[in-house]
Amino acid sequence: MQRTTLEINRVRIVLPGDIDQAAMKESFRRAARSGGDFVAIPGPHNTNFDVLVTPATNVVIREEPVEDTPPLSDEEASALADLETGASKTWTDCELDY
């Protein structure tokens, strides 16, 4: 599995899987050639970034391999559900191994 990341002046953004890379690259080119302009970048979880791109902006688009994560065990899924619902134990209720 692959993911696309965008690095702008050393700030890394993980891009949505369905992004049109060719259109995004063209937006960067146009902004840099015109002396500078804002480019809208879609981010994860329905976030958006407006990035000021100038001829001096350092932009790196990278394809990275992503390891497939194994499915959660029943115990892990239950613990995650407890965290999401607020039903998890506090650290004082847990047994500690020394």
Helices and strands as residue ranges (DSSP letters): E 2-8, E 11-14, H 21-33, E 37-42, G 44-46, E 48-53, E 59-65, H 74-85, G 91-93
